[in-house]
Amino acid sequence: MLKTDKARKTYDELARLLWHAGRLSKAKHMALSRYASLVDQITGISEEGRTPRASWFNEMRRAEKELAIDDLDKPISAPIEAPVNRYARFGFSGRR
């Protein structure tokens, strides 16, 4: 169970991205869970004012490499709180 909001948000965004790309397998889910738990550990330790271990960052990089998110050509989804452009479905960007 993730304790910090940052870790929960990271897990939700990456899980949604992998799901929509059709790449959420058991191995990817394990790597995603490990990545999110490391984000949780590092964030929690940093909030307490202590220094996180360097090995946690190395492990996080390994989990990120296993997720292979860089291979996806799809952009990361917009934040949930972002306003919806009502003209976007017609191909208009909304810029003037």
N, C-alpha and C positions, 0 to 999 in steps of 0.2 A: 504494500500500500504506500503510495507516494504522499509525502507530508507537505511539500511545498507547492505553491500554485504554479511556479515556473516549470517544475517537473511535470505536473499534470497537463499543462498547456503544451509542452514539448511533445509528450506522449500522444496527446489527441491530434495535434497537427501532423506528426509524422505517420501515425497510424492511418489517418484519413488519406494522406498522400499515397501511401503504399497500397491501401485498399482500392482507391480509384485507379491506380496504375495496374492493378491485378497482380501485385507482387507480394501480398501479405501471406506468407507461408509460416509454417511452424518455426523454422530456423530464423526467419526475419522477425517474427514476434519475440523470440527469445533474445535476439540482438537488440531489438527495440526496448524490451523490458530492462535489459542490462544497461542500455544507454540512459534511459529515463531514471533508473535508480542511481546511477552515478551522478547525473545532473542533480538529483535530489540530495545526495550526500554532499556534493561540493557546495551547493547552495546553502544547505543547512549549516555546514561547518563555517562557511564564509560569513553567514549572518551572526554566528556566535563570536566572530572576531578571531577565530583560529585559522591557521594556514592548512589548506588541503594538501594531501600527499601528491607528489608528482606522478606516482604510479596510477592514481585514479584518472589523471588526464590521459596517460598513455592507454589505459584500458578503454577510456571513452573514445579515443581515436580509433582503436581496433573495432569497437562495436559500430562506430559510424562507417567504417570501411566495409564491414559486413552488411550493413543496410543498403549500401550502393545507391544512395539517393542522388548522387551526382550524375548517374547514368540517365536519370529521367529527364525528358525534354519538357515536361509540363512545369509551368511555374508553380511556386508554392501558393496555396490558396490564400485569399485575402482574409484578414482577421474577421472574426465573427461579428465584432462591433462595427465594422465598416458599413457605411450606408450603401444601399443597393441603388445602382443606376437604372432607372426605369426604362431608359432607351437602349441599354446595352444589348438586349436580345434582338434588336433590329439592326445592329452593326454600328451604331453611333457611339462614339467614345465619350461624348458629353463635353468636350473641349470647345472653346470658342475661338 
